[in-house]
Amino acid sequence: MGDENNSDYVRVYTGPMVIVKMLQSHLQDVGIHPIVKDNLQSGLRGGFGGGLPDLIQLFIHKDEVEKAGPIISEALEGI
C-alpha cells in the first residue's frame, strides 16, 4: 500500500487494535480486504520506537468506501 497518502486507499478508522480487528473481520465477511497499519509494531520491528499503541489505522481501497461505510457504522454503534 505504501503510505497513507496513496490516493488508492482511504483511512476509515483509527483506534485500538481490538476494534480494528473487529472491523477487519466484518469487512472481510463481505469481501472487503482492509489494510492495517500499526506504526508502533513497525517501529519496534525496525529497532526503533514510534507510534502509539491505541492508534492503529485501518485502510480500504477507495472503490470500496461506499460499500464499507454502513458496515463500519453499524459495527461501531454496537460497541
DAVEN-V556935 format. One record per backbone hydrogen bond with DSSP energy under -1.0 kcal/mol. NH is the residue of the N-H (numbers start at 1). CO is the residue of the C=O. If there is no record, write none. Layout:
nh=NH co=CO
nh=NH co=CO
//
This chain:
nh=6 co=3
nh=9 co=6
nh=10 co=60
nh=12 co=58
nh=13 co=58
nh=15 co=56
nh=20 co=16
nh=21 co=17
nh=22 co=18
nh=23 co=19
nh=24 co=20
nh=25 co=21
nh=26 co=22
nh=27 co=23
nh=28 co=24
nh=29 co=25
nh=30 co=27
nh=31 co=28
nh=32 co=27
nh=35 co=59
nh=37 co=57
nh=42 co=38
nh=43 co=39
nh=44 co=40
nh=45 co=41
nh=46 co=42
nh=48 co=43
nh=55 co=52
nh=56 co=15
nh=57 co=37
nh=58 co=13
nh=59 co=35
nh=60 co=10
nh=62 co=8
nh=64 co=61
nh=68 co=64
nh=69 co=65
nh=72 co=68
nh=73 co=69
nh=74 co=70
nh=75 co=71
nh=76 co=72
nh=77 co=73
nh=78 co=74
nh=79 co=76
//
